[in-house]
């Protein structure tokens, strides 16, 4: 097992952004892209077919396993991870024994699992592996799944009492069984990679 301490974050200057209060950001049109990060409106990652297919596959798997109990959501759900930060994780999971999330508005209490699928760019990789990892740990999210199709890796991190993430699963193939915190769930990583391999070659 590997310890990953949430690092100290520095404001990113990689993309154009502007300052907004939480209330100003929440008042923006629902379909406006972007996240609020430490009071700054920032661009979101640009997902491709690999990213979206991986999320669709995982949502399908989780919904079957939850079997009408608990909830799994896609990437447009707004999660308030700090007083001036609102993220849109790729997947948000509330397990069987958790209270249901609100019908309307943002999520203000920690989900049980947050999932990010890494897109192959230095900016997006840093966002998922450094910035969001630190934020989700401080927000008290118990499990963080990090799926990296480009590297062919599937990692699961579990929150410790000191609020840092400890890697409890790190695989490139095979079946994850048991899945920490998800009794009875099995993740066939090979099946996920096979599903992604059905996509066509990259356009030139």
Secondary structure, DSSP 8 states (H G I E B T S, - for coil): -EEE---------SS--EE--HHHHHTS-TT---EEETTEEE------HHHHHHHHHHHHHHHHHHTTSSEEE-TT--EEEETTEEE--SEEEE-TTS----SSS-B-S--SEEEEE--SSHHHHHIIIIIHHHHHHHTT-SEEEEEETTTTEEEEEEE-TTS-EEEEEEESSSEE-SBTTBTT--EEHHHHHHHHHTS-----
